[in-house]
Amino acid sequence: MRKPWMADITLLLIAFIWGTTFLIVQQAITSLPPNTFNAVRFTVAALFLLLILVIKSPQQLRQWRGPLLKAGIILGFWLCLGYALQTVGLLYTTPSKAGFITGLSVVLVPLFSFMLMRERVKPVAVIGVILAAAGLYLLTQNHEFSFNLGDILVFGCAICFAMQIVFTGKFAPHFQALPLAIVQLGTVAVMSWIYSFFFEDWSRAFDPAIIFLPEVATGLIITSIFATALAFLAQTALQKQTSSTRVALIFALEPVFAALTSYVFIHEVLNGRQLTGCLMIFTGMILAELPIKEWLETARKRRADDGSKSA
Protein backbone atom coordinates (compact mmCIF):
# COMPACT_ATOMS: atom_id res chain seq x y z
CA MET A 1 0.00 0.00 0.00
CA ARG A 2 1.38 3.39 -0.98
CA LYS A 3 1.79 5.99 1.75
CA PRO A 4 1.57 9.55 0.38
CA TRP A 5 2.95 10.98 3.62
CA MET A 6 6.15 8.97 3.15
CA ALA A 7 6.49 10.41 -0.35
CA ASP A 8 5.96 13.92 1.03
CA ILE A 9 8.63 13.42 3.69
CA THR A 10 11.12 12.14 1.12
CA LEU A 11 10.38 15.04 -1.23
CA LEU A 12 10.80 17.41 1.72
CA LEU A 13 14.23 15.86 2.31
CA ILE A 14 15.09 16.50 -1.36
CA ALA A 15 14.08 20.16 -0.98
CA PHE A 16 16.26 20.34 2.14
CA ILE A 17 19.25 18.87 0.28
CA TRP A 18 18.76 21.31 -2.60
CA GLY A 19 18.52 24.18 -0.13
CA THR A 20 21.77 23.25 1.60
CA THR A 21 23.71 22.99 -1.67
CA PHE A 22 23.87 26.77 -2.07
CA LEU A 23 26.21 27.05 0.91
CA ILE A 24 28.03 23.80 0.06
CA VAL A 25 28.74 24.92 -3.51
CA GLN A 26 29.81 28.39 -2.38
CA GLN A 27 32.42 26.85 -0.09
CA ALA A 28 33.64 24.35 -2.72
CA ILE A 29 34.18 26.88 -5.52
CA THR A 30 36.66 28.82 -3.41
CA SER A 31 39.12 26.05 -4.33
CA LEU A 32 37.68 24.58 -7.55
CA PRO A 33 36.60 26.94 -10.37
CA PRO A 34 32.78 27.16 -10.74
CA ASN A 35 32.30 25.49 -14.13
CA THR A 36 35.02 22.95 -13.46
CA PHE A 37 33.07 22.05 -10.32
CA ASN A 38 29.91 21.69 -12.41
CA ALA A 39 31.77 19.56 -14.97
CA VAL A 40 32.87 17.07 -12.31
CA ARG A 41 29.49 17.17 -10.57
CA PHE A 42 27.42 16.39 -13.64
CA THR A 43 29.89 13.86 -15.03
CA VAL A 44 29.60 11.85 -11.82
CA ALA A 45 25.80 12.24 -11.76
CA ALA A 46 25.38 11.17 -15.41
CA LEU A 47 27.67 8.15 -15.01
CA PHE A 48 25.87 7.17 -11.80
CA LEU A 49 22.48 7.19 -13.54
CA LEU A 50 23.94 5.42 -16.58
CA LEU A 51 25.18 2.64 -14.29
CA ILE A 52 21.70 2.30 -12.79
CA LEU A 53 20.19 2.18 -16.29
CA VAL A 54 22.60 -0.53 -17.45
CA ILE A 55 21.93 -2.63 -14.33
CA LYS A 56 18.15 -2.24 -14.06
CA SER A 57 16.84 -1.39 -17.55
CA PRO A 58 19.45 -2.11 -20.26
CA GLN A 59 16.68 -2.39 -22.84
CA GLN A 60 16.15 1.39 -22.55
CA LEU A 61 19.52 1.90 -24.24
CA ARG A 62 17.72 1.16 -27.52
CA GLN A 63 15.80 4.43 -27.11
CA TRP A 64 18.95 6.51 -27.58
CA ARG A 65 18.05 7.84 -31.01
CA GLY A 66 17.88 11.28 -32.63
CA PRO A 67 14.68 12.62 -31.00
CA LEU A 68 15.80 11.62 -27.50
CA LEU A 69 19.27 13.07 -28.01
CA LYS A 70 17.86 16.31 -29.41
CA ALA A 71 15.44 16.72 -26.48
CA GLY A 72 18.12 15.92 -23.91
CA ILE A 73 20.60 18.35 -25.46
CA ILE A 74 18.03 21.17 -25.44
CA LEU A 75 17.19 20.51 -21.79
CA GLY A 76 20.88 20.15 -20.95
CA PHE A 77 21.69 23.47 -22.61
CA TRP A 78 19.27 25.41 -20.38
CA LEU A 79 20.26 23.42 -17.31
CA CYS A 80 23.97 23.99 -17.96
CA LEU A 81 23.51 27.72 -18.49
CA GLY A 82 21.39 27.92 -15.34
CA TYR A 83 23.89 26.12 -13.14
CA ALA A 84 26.81 28.05 -14.65
CA LEU A 85 25.17 31.39 -13.83
CA GLN A 86 24.12 30.21 -10.37
CA THR A 87 27.52 28.80 -9.45
CA VAL A 88 29.45 31.85 -10.63
CA GLY A 89 26.84 34.09 -9.00
CA LEU A 90 27.56 32.45 -5.65
CA LEU A 91 31.01 34.01 -5.81
CA TYR A 92 29.38 37.44 -5.43
CA THR A 93 26.14 36.97 -3.48
CA THR A 94 24.98 35.08 -0.39
CA PRO A 95 23.48 31.57 -0.32
CA SER A 96 20.14 32.71 1.14
CA LYS A 97 19.66 35.44 -1.48
CA ALA A 98 20.69 33.01 -4.23
CA GLY A 99 18.13 30.50 -2.97
CA PHE A 100 15.20 32.91 -3.12
CA ILE A 101 16.25 34.46 -6.45
CA THR A 102 16.58 30.97 -7.96
CA GLY A 103 13.09 30.23 -6.64
CA LEU A 104 11.75 32.86 -9.02
CA SER A 105 11.95 30.21 -11.74
CA VAL A 106 8.69 28.84 -10.32
CA VAL A 107 6.80 32.06 -11.03
CA LEU A 108 8.48 32.60 -14.42
CA VAL A 109 7.30 29.23 -15.76
CA PRO A 110 3.68 30.35 -16.40
CA LEU A 111 4.90 33.41 -18.32
CA PHE A 112 7.30 31.42 -20.51
CA SER A 113 4.67 28.70 -21.03
CA PHE A 114 2.35 31.39 -22.37
CA MET A 115 4.99 32.99 -24.61
CA LEU A 116 6.45 29.76 -26.01
CA MET A 117 3.66 27.18 -25.76
CA ARG A 118 0.64 29.51 -25.83
CA GLU A 119 -0.65 28.00 -22.60
CA ARG A 120 -3.17 30.07 -20.65
CA VAL A 121 -1.85 32.00 -17.67
CA LYS A 122 -3.91 31.81 -14.48
CA PRO A 123 -4.76 35.25 -13.03
CA VAL A 124 -3.44 34.12 -9.66
CA ALA A 125 -0.12 33.24 -11.33
CA VAL A 126 0.13 36.81 -12.65
CA ILE A 127 -0.40 38.06 -9.10
CA GLY A 128 2.32 35.68 -7.96
CA VAL A 129 4.74 37.05 -10.58
CA ILE A 130 4.09 40.66 -9.55
CA LEU A 131 4.44 39.81 -5.86
CA ALA A 132 7.65 37.88 -6.44
CA ALA A 133 9.11 40.68 -8.57
CA ALA A 134 8.44 43.17 -5.79
CA GLY A 135 10.01 40.73 -3.33
CA LEU A 136 13.09 40.42 -5.55
CA TYR A 137 13.47 44.19 -5.46
CA LEU A 138 13.34 44.28 -1.66
CA LEU A 139 15.68 41.31 -1.30
CA THR A 140 18.42 42.48 -3.63
CA GLN A 141 18.44 46.27 -3.31
CA ASN A 142 20.91 47.87 -0.93
CA HIS A 143 20.92 51.48 0.19
CA GLU A 144 22.27 52.58 -3.21
CA PHE A 145 19.42 50.72 -4.96
CA SER A 146 21.54 48.56 -7.23
CA PHE A 147 21.80 44.86 -7.99
CA ASN A 148 25.18 43.31 -7.35
CA LEU A 149 26.75 41.07 -10.00
CA GLY A 150 25.87 37.88 -8.13
CA ASP A 151 22.19 38.82 -7.92
CA ILE A 152 22.07 39.50 -11.67
CA LEU A 153 23.78 36.20 -12.52
CA VAL A 154 21.48 34.19 -10.25
CA PHE A 155 18.43 35.93 -11.73
CA GLY A 156 19.68 34.79 -15.14
CA CYS A 157 19.90 31.32 -13.61
CA ALA A 158 16.22 31.53 -12.61
CA ILE A 159 15.29 32.40 -16.21
CA CYS A 160 17.27 29.41 -17.52
CA PHE A 161 15.76 27.03 -14.98
CA ALA A 162 12.28 28.25 -15.93
CA MET A 163 13.06 27.57 -19.59
CA GLN A 164 14.32 24.11 -18.68
CA ILE A 165 11.07 23.39 -16.81
CA VAL A 166 8.96 24.57 -19.75
CA PHE A 167 10.82 22.40 -22.25
CA THR A 168 10.77 19.46 -19.83
CA GLY A 169 6.99 19.70 -19.87
CA LYS A 170 7.13 19.58 -23.67
CA PHE A 171 9.57 16.65 -24.03
CA ALA A 172 9.07 14.49 -20.93
CA PRO A 173 5.76 12.86 -22.01
CA HIS A 174 7.47 11.44 -25.12
CA PHE A 175 10.49 9.73 -23.54
CA GLN A 176 11.46 7.51 -20.63
CA ALA A 177 12.61 9.64 -17.71
CA LEU A 178 15.94 7.94 -17.00
CA PRO A 179 17.45 8.03 -20.55
CA LEU A 180 16.28 11.63 -20.97
CA ALA A 181 17.90 12.58 -17.66
CA ILE A 182 21.19 10.90 -18.56
CA VAL A 183 21.42 12.74 -21.89
CA GLN A 184 20.46 15.99 -20.18
CA LEU A 185 23.03 15.65 -17.37
CA GLY A 186 25.65 14.41 -19.83
CA THR A 187 25.10 17.52 -21.94
CA VAL A 188 25.65 19.71 -18.89
CA ALA A 189 28.87 17.83 -18.14
CA VAL A 190 30.24 18.16 -21.71
CA MET A 191 29.36 21.87 -21.99
CA SER A 192 30.88 22.58 -18.56
CA TRP A 193 34.10 20.77 -19.50
CA ILE A 194 34.35 22.73 -22.75
CA TYR A 195 33.95 26.03 -20.90
CA SER A 196 36.45 25.06 -18.20
CA PHE A 197 39.04 23.97 -20.81
CA PHE A 198 39.00 27.43 -22.43
CA PHE A 199 38.29 29.80 -19.55
CA GLU A 200 39.24 28.11 -16.26
CA ASP A 201 42.08 26.14 -14.74
CA TRP A 202 40.45 22.76 -15.45
CA SER A 203 43.56 20.89 -14.29
CA ARG A 204 42.51 21.58 -10.70
CA ALA A 205 39.85 18.87 -11.13
CA PHE A 206 42.66 16.31 -11.43
CA ASP A 207 44.80 17.68 -8.61
CA PRO A 208 44.42 15.39 -5.55
CA ALA A 209 45.47 18.23 -3.27
CA ILE A 210 42.39 20.18 -4.39
CA ILE A 211 39.81 17.53 -5.25
CA PHE A 212 40.25 15.83 -1.85
CA LEU A 213 39.92 19.01 0.17
CA PRO A 214 37.04 18.37 2.62
CA GLU A 215 34.87 21.21 1.29
CA VAL A 216 35.44 20.18 -2.35
CA ALA A 217 35.07 16.41 -1.90
CA THR A 218 32.00 16.82 0.32
CA GLY A 219 30.48 19.32 -2.08
CA LEU A 220 30.96 17.02 -5.07
CA ILE A 221 29.55 13.95 -3.31
CA ILE A 222 26.47 15.75 -1.98
CA THR A 223 25.69 17.66 -5.16
CA SER A 224 26.41 14.94 -7.73
CA ILE A 225 25.01 11.86 -6.00
CA PHE A 226 22.41 13.15 -3.56
CA ALA A 227 21.30 16.52 -4.97
CA THR A 228 21.35 15.45 -8.64
CA ALA A 229 21.27 11.71 -9.36
CA LEU A 230 19.37 10.30 -6.35
CA ALA A 231 17.15 13.37 -6.00
CA PHE A 232 16.04 12.98 -9.61
CA LEU A 233 15.29 9.29 -9.18
CA ALA A 234 13.37 9.88 -5.96
CA GLN A 235 11.35 12.70 -7.45
CA THR A 236 10.44 10.65 -10.51
CA ALA A 237 9.38 7.64 -8.46
CA LEU A 238 7.60 9.40 -5.59
CA GLN A 239 5.81 12.17 -7.45
CA LYS A 240 3.36 9.52 -8.67
CA GLN A 241 2.26 8.95 -5.05
CA THR A 242 1.27 12.52 -4.25
CA SER A 243 -0.31 15.48 -6.01
CA SER A 244 1.62 17.92 -8.19
CA THR A 245 0.36 20.78 -6.04
CA ARG A 246 1.83 19.26 -2.89
CA VAL A 247 5.10 18.62 -4.71
CA ALA A 248 5.26 22.26 -5.84
CA LEU A 249 4.54 23.53 -2.35
CA ILE A 250 7.17 21.22 -0.83
CA PHE A 251 9.82 22.32 -3.33
CA ALA A 252 8.94 25.96 -2.63
CA LEU A 253 10.63 25.41 0.74
CA GLU A 254 14.04 25.05 -0.95
CA PRO A 255 15.01 28.74 -0.57
CA VAL A 256 13.78 28.67 3.03
CA PHE A 257 16.19 25.82 3.75
CA ALA A 258 18.94 27.77 1.96
CA ALA A 259 18.38 30.73 4.29
CA LEU A 260 18.23 28.54 7.40
CA THR A 261 21.45 26.74 6.43
CA SER A 262 23.23 30.05 5.91
CA TYR A 263 22.00 31.30 9.28
CA VAL A 264 23.09 28.18 11.17
CA PHE A 265 26.51 27.63 9.58
CA ILE A 266 27.77 31.08 8.54
CA HIS A 267 25.49 33.25 10.71
CA GLU A 268 24.07 35.12 7.75
CA VAL A 269 21.25 37.34 8.98
CA LEU A 270 18.86 39.07 6.60
CA ASN A 271 17.51 42.47 7.59
CA GLY A 272 13.81 43.27 7.84
CA ARG A 273 13.60 44.57 4.28
CA GLN A 274 15.26 41.45 2.88
CA LEU A 275 13.09 39.13 4.97
CA THR A 276 9.99 40.91 3.64
CA GLY A 277 11.30 40.36 0.12
CA CYS A 278 11.88 36.66 0.83
CA LEU A 279 8.35 36.31 2.16
CA MET A 280 6.91 37.99 -0.93
CA ILE A 281 8.92 35.73 -3.25
CA PHE A 282 7.83 32.65 -1.28
CA THR A 283 4.18 33.74 -1.42
CA GLY A 284 4.48 34.43 -5.16
CA MET A 285 5.94 30.95 -5.72
CA ILE A 286 2.99 29.36 -3.93
CA LEU A 287 0.41 31.48 -5.76
CA ALA A 288 1.97 30.52 -9.10
CA GLU A 289 1.39 26.84 -8.36
CA LEU A 290 -1.87 26.66 -6.42
CA PRO A 291 -4.79 25.40 -8.57
CA ILE A 292 -7.22 28.03 -7.25
CA LYS A 293 -9.59 27.65 -10.22
CA GLU A 294 -9.77 23.88 -9.76
CA TRP A 295 -10.45 24.25 -6.05
CA LEU A 296 -13.25 26.76 -6.68
CA GLU A 297 -14.76 24.49 -9.33
CA THR A 298 -14.66 21.53 -6.92
CA ALA A 299 -16.29 23.60 -4.19
CA ARG A 300 -19.00 24.72 -6.63
CA LYS A 301 -19.75 21.12 -7.63
CA ARG A 302 -19.93 20.06 -4.00
CA ARG A 303 -22.41 22.83 -3.22
CA ALA A 304 -24.46 21.83 -6.24
CA ASP A 305 -24.42 18.17 -5.17
CA ASP A 306 -25.41 19.08 -1.61
CA GLY A 307 -28.23 21.24 -2.93
CA SER A 308 -29.57 18.42 -5.14
CA LYS A 309 -29.43 15.96 -2.24
CA SER A 310 -31.32 18.29 0.12
CA ALA A 311 -33.94 18.90 -2.54
C-alpha positions as CSV (number, residue, x, y, z in Angstrom):
1,M,0.0,0.0,0.0
2,R,1.4,3.4,-1.0
3,K,1.8,6.0,1.7
4,P,1.6,9.5,0.4
5,W,3.0,11.0,3.6
6,M,6.2,9.0,3.1
7,A,6.5,10.4,-0.3
8,D,6.0,13.9,1.0
9,I,8.6,13.4,3.7
10,T,11.1,12.1,1.1
11,L,10.4,15.0,-1.2
12,L,10.8,17.4,1.7
13,L,14.2,15.9,2.3
14,I,15.1,16.5,-1.4
15,A,14.1,20.2,-1.0
16,F,16.3,20.3,2.1
17,I,19.3,18.9,0.3
18,W,18.8,21.3,-2.6
19,G,18.5,24.2,-0.1
20,T,21.8,23.2,1.6
21,T,23.7,23.0,-1.7
22,F,23.9,26.8,-2.1
23,L,26.2,27.0,0.9
24,I,28.0,23.8,0.1
25,V,28.7,24.9,-3.5
26,Q,29.8,28.4,-2.4
27,Q,32.4,26.8,-0.1
28,A,33.6,24.3,-2.7
29,I,34.2,26.9,-5.5
30,T,36.7,28.8,-3.4
31,S,39.1,26.0,-4.3
32,L,37.7,24.6,-7.6
33,P,36.6,26.9,-10.4
34,P,32.8,27.2,-10.7
35,N,32.3,25.5,-14.1
36,T,35.0,22.9,-13.5
37,F,33.1,22.1,-10.3
38,N,29.9,21.7,-12.4
39,A,31.8,19.6,-15.0
40,V,32.9,17.1,-12.3
41,R,29.5,17.2,-10.6
42,F,27.4,16.4,-13.6
43,T,29.9,13.9,-15.0
44,V,29.6,11.9,-11.8
45,A,25.8,12.2,-11.8
46,A,25.4,11.2,-15.4
47,L,27.7,8.1,-15.0
48,F,25.9,7.2,-11.8
49,L,22.5,7.2,-13.5
50,L,23.9,5.4,-16.6
51,L,25.2,2.6,-14.3
52,I,21.7,2.3,-12.8
53,L,20.2,2.2,-16.3
54,V,22.6,-0.5,-17.5
55,I,21.9,-2.6,-14.3
56,K,18.2,-2.2,-14.1
57,S,16.8,-1.4,-17.6
58,P,19.4,-2.1,-20.3
59,Q,16.7,-2.4,-22.8
60,Q,16.2,1.4,-22.6
61,L,19.5,1.9,-24.2
62,R,17.7,1.2,-27.5
63,Q,15.8,4.4,-27.1
64,W,19.0,6.5,-27.6
65,R,18.0,7.8,-31.0
66,G,17.9,11.3,-32.6
67,P,14.7,12.6,-31.0
68,L,15.8,11.6,-27.5
69,L,19.3,13.1,-28.0
70,K,17.9,16.3,-29.4
71,A,15.4,16.7,-26.5
72,G,18.1,15.9,-23.9
73,I,20.6,18.4,-25.5
74,I,18.0,21.2,-25.4
75,L,17.2,20.5,-21.8
76,G,20.9,20.1,-20.9
77,F,21.7,23.5,-22.6
78,W,19.3,25.4,-20.4
79,L,20.3,23.4,-17.3
80,C,24.0,24.0,-18.0
81,L,23.5,27.7,-18.5
82,G,21.4,27.9,-15.3
83,Y,23.9,26.1,-13.1
84,A,26.8,28.1,-14.7
85,L,25.2,31.4,-13.8
86,Q,24.1,30.2,-10.4
87,T,27.5,28.8,-9.5
88,V,29.5,31.9,-10.6
89,G,26.8,34.1,-9.0
90,L,27.6,32.4,-5.6
91,L,31.0,34.0,-5.8
92,Y,29.4,37.4,-5.4
93,T,26.1,37.0,-3.5
94,T,25.0,35.1,-0.4
95,P,23.5,31.6,-0.3
96,S,20.1,32.7,1.1
97,K,19.7,35.4,-1.5
98,A,20.7,33.0,-4.2
99,G,18.1,30.5,-3.0
100,F,15.2,32.9,-3.1
101,I,16.2,34.5,-6.4
102,T,16.6,31.0,-8.0
103,G,13.1,30.2,-6.6
104,L,11.8,32.9,-9.0
105,S,12.0,30.2,-11.7
106,V,8.7,28.8,-10.3
107,V,6.8,32.1,-11.0
108,L,8.5,32.6,-14.4
109,V,7.3,29.2,-15.8
110,P,3.7,30.4,-16.4
111,L,4.9,33.4,-18.3
112,F,7.3,31.4,-20.5
113,S,4.7,28.7,-21.0
114,F,2.4,31.4,-22.4
115,M,5.0,33.0,-24.6
116,L,6.4,29.8,-26.0
117,M,3.7,27.2,-25.8
118,R,0.6,29.5,-25.8
119,E,-0.6,28.0,-22.6
120,R,-3.2,30.1,-20.7
121,V,-1.9,32.0,-17.7
122,K,-3.9,31.8,-14.5
123,P,-4.8,35.3,-13.0
124,V,-3.4,34.1,-9.7
125,A,-0.1,33.2,-11.3
126,V,0.1,36.8,-12.6
127,I,-0.4,38.1,-9.1
128,G,2.3,35.7,-8.0
129,V,4.7,37.0,-10.6
130,I,4.1,40.7,-9.5
131,L,4.4,39.8,-5.9
132,A,7.7,37.9,-6.4
133,A,9.1,40.7,-8.6
134,A,8.4,43.2,-5.8
135,G,10.0,40.7,-3.3
136,L,13.1,40.4,-5.6
137,Y,13.5,44.2,-5.5
138,L,13.3,44.3,-1.7
139,L,15.7,41.3,-1.3
140,T,18.4,42.5,-3.6
141,Q,18.4,46.3,-3.3
142,N,20.9,47.9,-0.9
143,H,20.9,51.5,0.2
144,E,22.3,52.6,-3.2
145,F,19.4,50.7,-5.0
146,S,21.5,48.6,-7.2
147,F,21.8,44.9,-8.0
148,N,25.2,43.3,-7.4
149,L,26.7,41.1,-10.0
150,G,25.9,37.9,-8.1
151,D,22.2,38.8,-7.9
152,I,22.1,39.5,-11.7
153,L,23.8,36.2,-12.5
154,V,21.5,34.2,-10.3
155,F,18.4,35.9,-11.7
156,G,19.7,34.8,-15.1
157,C,19.9,31.3,-13.6
158,A,16.2,31.5,-12.6
159,I,15.3,32.4,-16.2
160,C,17.3,29.4,-17.5
161,F,15.8,27.0,-15.0
162,A,12.3,28.2,-15.9
163,M,13.1,27.6,-19.6
164,Q,14.3,24.1,-18.7
165,I,11.1,23.4,-16.8
166,V,9.0,24.6,-19.7
167,F,10.8,22.4,-22.3
168,T,10.8,19.5,-19.8
169,G,7.0,19.7,-19.9
170,K,7.1,19.6,-23.7
171,F,9.6,16.6,-24.0
172,A,9.1,14.5,-20.9
173,P,5.8,12.9,-22.0
174,H,7.5,11.4,-25.1
175,F,10.5,9.7,-23.5
176,Q,11.5,7.5,-20.6
177,A,12.6,9.6,-17.7
178,L,15.9,7.9,-17.0
179,P,17.4,8.0,-20.5
180,L,16.3,11.6,-21.0
181,A,17.9,12.6,-17.7
182,I,21.2,10.9,-18.6
183,V,21.4,12.7,-21.9
184,Q,20.5,16.0,-20.2
185,L,23.0,15.7,-17.4
186,G,25.7,14.4,-19.8
187,T,25.1,17.5,-21.9
188,V,25.7,19.7,-18.9
189,A,28.9,17.8,-18.1
190,V,30.2,18.2,-21.7
191,M,29.4,21.9,-22.0
192,S,30.9,22.6,-18.6
193,W,34.1,20.8,-19.5
194,I,34.4,22.7,-22.8
195,Y,34.0,26.0,-20.9
196,S,36.4,25.1,-18.2
197,F,39.0,24.0,-20.8
198,F,39.0,27.4,-22.4
199,F,38.3,29.8,-19.6
200,E,39.2,28.1,-16.3
201,D,42.1,26.1,-14.7
202,W,40.5,22.8,-15.5
203,S,43.6,20.9,-14.3
204,R,42.5,21.6,-10.7
205,A,39.9,18.9,-11.1
206,F,42.7,16.3,-11.4
207,D,44.8,17.7,-8.6
208,P,44.4,15.4,-5.6
209,A,45.5,18.2,-3.3
210,I,42.4,20.2,-4.4
211,I,39.8,17.5,-5.3
212,F,40.3,15.8,-1.9
213,L,39.9,19.0,0.2
214,P,37.0,18.4,2.6
215,E,34.9,21.2,1.3
216,V,35.4,20.2,-2.4
217,A,35.1,16.4,-1.9
218,T,32.0,16.8,0.3
219,G,30.5,19.3,-2.1
220,L,31.0,17.0,-5.1
221,I,29.6,14.0,-3.3
222,I,26.5,15.7,-2.0
223,T,25.7,17.7,-5.2
224,S,26.4,14.9,-7.7
225,I,25.0,11.9,-6.0
226,F,22.4,13.2,-3.6
227,A,21.3,16.5,-5.0
228,T,21.3,15.4,-8.6
229,A,21.3,11.7,-9.4
230,L,19.4,10.3,-6.4
231,A,17.2,13.4,-6.0
232,F,16.0,13.0,-9.6
233,L,15.3,9.3,-9.2
234,A,13.4,9.9,-6.0
235,Q,11.4,12.7,-7.4
236,T,10.4,10.6,-10.5
237,A,9.4,7.6,-8.5
238,L,7.6,9.4,-5.6
239,Q,5.8,12.2,-7.5
240,K,3.4,9.5,-8.7
241,Q,2.3,8.9,-5.1
242,T,1.3,12.5,-4.2
243,S,-0.3,15.5,-6.0
244,S,1.6,17.9,-8.2
245,T,0.4,20.8,-6.0
246,R,1.8,19.3,-2.9
247,V,5.1,18.6,-4.7
248,A,5.3,22.3,-5.8
249,L,4.5,23.5,-2.3
250,I,7.2,21.2,-0.8
251,F,9.8,22.3,-3.3
252,A,8.9,26.0,-2.6
253,L,10.6,25.4,0.7
254,E,14.0,25.0,-1.0
255,P,15.0,28.7,-0.6
256,V,13.8,28.7,3.0
257,F,16.2,25.8,3.7
258,A,18.9,27.8,2.0
259,A,18.4,30.7,4.3
260,L,18.2,28.5,7.4
261,T,21.4,26.7,6.4
262,S,23.2,30.1,5.9
263,Y,22.0,31.3,9.3
264,V,23.1,28.2,11.2
265,F,26.5,27.6,9.6
266,I,27.8,31.1,8.5
267,H,25.5,33.2,10.7
268,E,24.1,35.1,7.7
269,V,21.2,37.3,9.0
270,L,18.9,39.1,6.6
271,N,17.5,42.5,7.6
272,G,13.8,43.3,7.8
273,R,13.6,44.6,4.3
274,Q,15.3,41.5,2.9
275,L,13.1,39.1,5.0
276,T,10.0,40.9,3.6
277,G,11.3,40.4,0.1
278,C,11.9,36.7,0.8
279,L,8.3,36.3,2.2
280,M,6.9,38.0,-0.9
281,I,8.9,35.7,-3.3
282,F,7.8,32.7,-1.3
283,T,4.2,33.7,-1.4
284,G,4.5,34.4,-5.2
285,M,5.9,31.0,-5.7
286,I,3.0,29.4,-3.9
287,L,0.4,31.5,-5.8
288,A,2.0,30.5,-9.1
289,E,1.4,26.8,-8.4
290,L,-1.9,26.7,-6.4
291,P,-4.8,25.4,-8.6
292,I,-7.2,28.0,-7.3
293,K,-9.6,27.7,-10.2
294,E,-9.8,23.9,-9.8
295,W,-10.4,24.3,-6.0
296,L,-13.2,26.8,-6.7
297,E,-14.8,24.5,-9.3
298,T,-14.7,21.5,-6.9
299,A,-16.3,23.6,-4.2
300,R,-19.0,24.7,-6.6
301,K,-19.8,21.1,-7.6
302,R,-19.9,20.1,-4.0
303,R,-22.4,22.8,-3.2
304,A,-24.5,21.8,-6.2
305,D,-24.4,18.2,-5.2
306,D,-25.4,19.1,-1.6
307,G,-28.2,21.2,-2.9
308,S,-29.6,18.4,-5.1
309,K,-29.4,16.0,-2.2
310,S,-31.3,18.3,0.1
311,A,-33.9,18.9,-2.5
